Amino acid sequence: MDYLVNGWNKYNFFLSPNKLEKILSEYHLVIFGAHVPVDYTESSLQEYLSAYSNLYDLLFSGKKIDWERDYSLFLQRGITSDLANCIYRKLHMYEGKQYKRADFNEPVVGISPVALWLNLGEDRMLHCSTAYSYSFCSEYYMGVQLQYPKTIQYKIDGGYEPLKTTKGLKTYQDFEKLKTSIKEVSHILTIKTADGFERRTTIWVDDVVKSKLNTCWSFQQNGITVK
């Protein structure tokens, strides 16, 4: 991909599997962060939803999610409304098989798992953050995150043009449309401690998820409930 990006637009949310399926069914899912088989065009939505649903069920069983055991459920994909943008080139051999890599004209929206790290400090204040890696804090898994670059610079004349906003790109519209669709079926999650201290998170949840969150391991361990 002949461009560099800087800064990220991020949007956290946690929807029940059927609502997520309805939203994603309008798009294509693609792999862009790793090489793919030479005959690859796009990824299966059902494969993604199966992993998402299994992780969803595990979280709400009250069991502690364990990265070494459950890592295969943490899938990352790109979301796009236009496969024509998703060109794969750079053919190469790996372990006797031929692969290719993404060489997209524009960045696509990424969707990755997200963790909501929780901690009750000595002052009994509730601290929470989505900045920690889900691979290191998998027990704090709390849905997914959309990511799209804020600025981009394309290669030109042996160098790169100045950074410019991505808002004029076609794929930026996918990011905005996805956010709108999610907001229509969800609301910001607010949590509270046993002492009544409240914290407004950056995660949008639907009513089904909200009704189940009190059963998850991280909430129970920290004495957290949904407001």
C-alpha positions in Angstrom: 0.0 0.0 0.0 1.7 3.2 -1.2 0.6 5.5 1.6 1.3 6.3 5.2 -1.3 7.1 7.9 -1.1 9.1 11.1 -3.6 9.1 14.0 -6.7 7.0 14.4 -10.5 7.5 14.7 -11.8 4.9 17.1 -15.2 3.8 18.0 -16.0 1.2 20.7 -19.2 -0.9 20.8 -20.6 -4.2 22.0 -23.7 -5.5 20.2 -25.5 -8.9 20.5 -24.5 -11.2 17.6 -27.8 -10.8 15.6 -27.6 -7.0 15.6 -23.9 -7.1 14.6 -24.8 -9.5 11.8 -27.5 -7.2 10.5 -25.1 -4.3 10.3 -22.2 -6.2 8.8 -24.3 -8.0 6.2 -24.2 -4.8 4.0 -20.4 -5.0 3.8 -17.5 -7.2 2.9 -14.9 -8.5 5.4 -11.3 -8.6 4.3 -7.8 -9.4 5.8 -5.3 -6.6 5.4 -2.8 -7.1 8.1 -1.4 -10.5 7.0 -0.7 -12.3 3.8 -3.5 -14.4 2.3 -3.7 -17.4 -0.1 -3.3 -16.5 -3.7 -7.0 -17.3 -4.5 -8.3 -15.1 -1.6 -10.9 -12.4 -2.3 -12.7 -11.9 1.0 -13.4 -13.5 4.3 -16.6 -15.2 5.5 -19.0 -13.1 7.6 -20.3 -16.3 9.2 -16.8 -17.3 10.2 -16.3 -14.0 11.9 -19.7 -14.1 13.6 -19.1 -17.6 14.8 -16.0 -16.6 16.6 -17.7 -13.4 17.9 -20.7 -15.4 19.2 -18.5 -18.0 21.0 -16.5 -15.2 22.7 -19.8 -13.5 23.6 -21.2 -16.7 25.1 -18.0 -17.3 27.0 -18.0 -13.8 28.5 -21.5 -14.1 29.7 -21.0 -17.5 31.2 -19.1 -15.8 33.9 -15.9 -17.7 33.2 -12.6 -15.9 33.0 -11.4 -15.5 29.4 -7.9 -16.9 28.9 -5.7 -15.7 26.0 -3.7 -19.0 25.7 -6.9 -21.0 25.4 -9.2 -18.6 23.6 -7.0 -16.5 21.3 -8.5 -18.1 18.2 -11.8 -16.3 18.9 -10.2 -12.8 18.8 -10.5 -12.1 15.1 -9.4 -8.9 13.3 -10.9 -7.9 9.9 -11.3 -5.0 7.6 -14.8 -3.8 6.6 -15.5 -2.3 3.2 -18.5 -1.6 0.9 -16.3 -1.8 -2.2 -14.1 -4.9 -3.0 -12.7 -3.1 -6.0 -10.5 -1.1 -3.6 -9.2 -4.2 -2.0 -6.4 -5.2 -4.4 -3.9 -8.0 -3.4 -0.5 -8.1 -5.1 3.1 -8.8 -4.0 3.1 -12.5 -4.7 5.5 -14.5 -2.6 6.2 -18.1 -1.4 5.9 -19.2 2.2 6.5 -22.7 3.3 6.0 -24.0 -0.2 2.8 -22.2 -0.9 2.0 -19.0 -2.8 0.6 -16.0 -1.0 -0.2 -12.3 -1.7 -0.5 -9.1 0.4 -2.9 -6.2 0.5 -2.1 -3.3 -1.7 -5.3 -1.3 -1.2 -5.9 2.1 -2.9 -7.5 3.5 0.3 -7.4 2.2 3.9 -10.4 0.2 5.0 -12.2 0.3 8.4 -10.6 -2.1 10.8 -12.6 -4.0 13.4 -10.7 -5.5 16.4 -11.6 -6.8 19.8 -11.3 -4.3 22.7 -10.8 -4.7 26.4 -12.2 -2.5 29.2 -9.6 -2.6 31.9 -11.1 -2.0 35.4 -9.5 -1.1 38.7 -10.7 0.1 42.1 -8.0 2.3 43.5 -7.1 2.7 47.2 -9.3 5.7 47.1 -12.2 3.4 46.0 -12.5 5.4 42.8 -13.3 3.4 39.7 -10.6 3.6 37.0 -11.3 2.2 33.5 -9.6 2.3 30.1 -9.8 0.8 26.7 -6.1 1.6 25.9 -4.8 -1.8 27.0 -4.2 -4.5 24.5 -6.9 -7.2 24.4 -4.1 -9.9 24.1 -2.7 -8.8 27.4 -6.0 -8.1 29.1 -8.2 -10.7 27.4 -10.1 -11.3 30.7 -11.4 -7.7 30.3 -12.8 -8.3 26.8 -15.7 -5.9 26.2 -16.7 -6.0 22.5 -15.0 -4.5 19.5 -13.5 -1.3 18.1 -13.7 0.3 14.7 -10.5 2.0 13.6 -9.9 4.4 10.6 -6.9 6.7 10.0 -7.3 10.4 10.7 -4.7 11.5 8.1 -3.0 10.0 5.1 -0.1 10.8 2.7 0.3 9.0 -0.6 3.7 8.2 -2.2 4.6 10.8 -4.9 7.8 11.4 -6.9 9.9 9.1 -4.8 8.7 10.6 -1.5 5.4 11.3 0.2 2.9 14.2 -0.2 2.0 16.2 3.0 -0.4 14.7 5.4 -4.1 15.4 4.6 -7.4 14.4 6.2 -9.0 11.1 5.2 -12.5 12.6 5.3 -12.5 13.0 1.5 -11.8 9.3 0.9 -14.6 7.0 -0.2 -13.8 4.5 2.5 -14.2 7.1 5.2 -17.9 7.1 4.4 -17.9 3.4 5.5 -16.6 4.5 8.9 -19.3 7.2 9.3 -22.1 4.9 8.1 -21.1 2.1 10.4 -21.1 4.5 13.4 -24.5 5.8 12.5 -25.9 2.2 12.2 -24.4 1.3 15.6 -25.7 4.4 17.4 -29.2 3.7 16.1 -29.4 0.4 18.2 -27.2 1.2 21.2 -26.3 3.8 23.9 -23.2 4.6 26.0 -22.4 2.2 28.8 -22.3 3.6 32.3 -21.1 1.4 35.1 -21.0 1.9 38.9 -19.3 0.5 42.0 -20.9 -1.0 45.1 -20.3 2.4 46.8 -22.3 4.1 44.1 -19.4 5.7 42.2 -20.3 6.0 38.5 -18.1 6.0 35.4 -19.3 6.7 31.8 -17.3 4.5 29.4 -16.6 5.0 25.7 -18.4 1.8 24.8 -21.8 1.8 23.0 -23.9 -1.3 24.0 -27.3 -2.5 23.0 -30.1 -3.5 25.5 -29.4 -7.2 25.2 -25.7 -6.8 26.1 -26.5 -4.4 28.8 -28.9 -6.9 30.4 -26.1 -9.5 30.6 -23.0 -7.5 31.6 -23.4 -8.0 35.3 -22.6 -11.7 34.8 -19.2 -11.2 33.2 -16.1 -12.1 35.2 -14.4 -8.7 35.2 -17.5 -7.0 36.6 -18.0 -9.6 39.3 -14.3 -9.5 40.3 -14.4 -5.7 40.7 -17.9 -5.4 42.2 -19.1 -3.5 39.2 -22.6 -3.3 37.9 -24.4 -1.6 35.0 -26.2 1.6 35.9 
